[in-house]
């Protein structure tokens, strides 16, 4: 859980009673300890350092980041008040706070006339995580899945971060009548207290609730899927900084078939001007959805726009890896054909696959059987012609 740790260290060494520095203090804008203010990644943060100096015109400031001199830039702007004004103030404006800006910033106040009276104020800005009351600074990318709220009182300065969730988007294929569960997991968020979740199917609200301290996920259970249960489920997990969304597309569409390349003698000559082809395929994950009742076969001669269609009925349940066969006849030599195969369940049409069948002239004119030319297939979305 990200936060900004403010570890303030003030060091004073007074060497000369005439020349002095005193009452070093700092503040943050926006105020991290005000209930209505939050520091957020991507927004401006100002660190101000103020010191009373004698004489005030001798006061000078410098800034360090991780012990190295820091100079004013487009994203980090350093300003000072008039040196004749007491107490003197310097500001460090971080225009667009990023995770790479985390580190220890040091404001150093000194006098130009020597004697080296000095005040330094350290402000540690870091992404931190903790569990069981312990804490340690680590990189954001490697943050463990712990969601304790460690920003209840100083010296912690909270960075408000919207929830990050998984999966952001996934497709689930289910048969009618089956039970299944959807799970939306929280990866990180800040603040991580008072997180709420809201499940919807389309625009219909399903359930709402609040995370417990012991859970980093929320589940929605479907006892028996009906036709009205197909569609897009969403789970929004929210805190005061925003929301993270898991999306689940639940569909009954069958997976695409996968063409088999290729058996010997898949192509044959039946008459002088026509040829035939043995089309073979397997069905990807046939048991994921309802039983496949038939395949819609579409065939189109290359270079033409007209499709011929017919259904190939399926008896019984197709097993995973089972080789299915259908003979294409009356193909005209030497034309090539685009073939489309679409599985059909009681849900409707599934995903389609296409391939091209190309006629190959015989190597030996006395042979009646020929080898096919290898072709390619690709998966399509469900399309009716």
Secondary structure, 3 states (H helix, E strand, C coil): CCCEECCCEEEEECCCCCCEEEEEEEEEECCCCCCCCCEECCCCEEEEEEEEEECHHHEEEEEEECCEECCCCCCEEEEECCCCCCCEEEEEEECCCCHHHCEEEEEEEEECCCCCCEEEEEEEECCEEEECCEEEECCHHHCCCCCCCCCCCCCEECEEEEEEEECCEEEEECCCCCCEEEEEEEEEEECCCCCEEEEEECCEEEEEEECCCCCCEEEEEECCCCHHHCEEEEEEEEECCEEEEEEEEEECCCCCEEECCCCCCCEEEEECCEEEEEEEEEECCHHHCCCCCEEEEEEEECCCCCCEEEEEECCCCCCCCCCEEEEEEEEECCCCEEEEEEEEECCEEEEEEEEEEECCCCCCCCCCEECCECCCEEEECCCCC
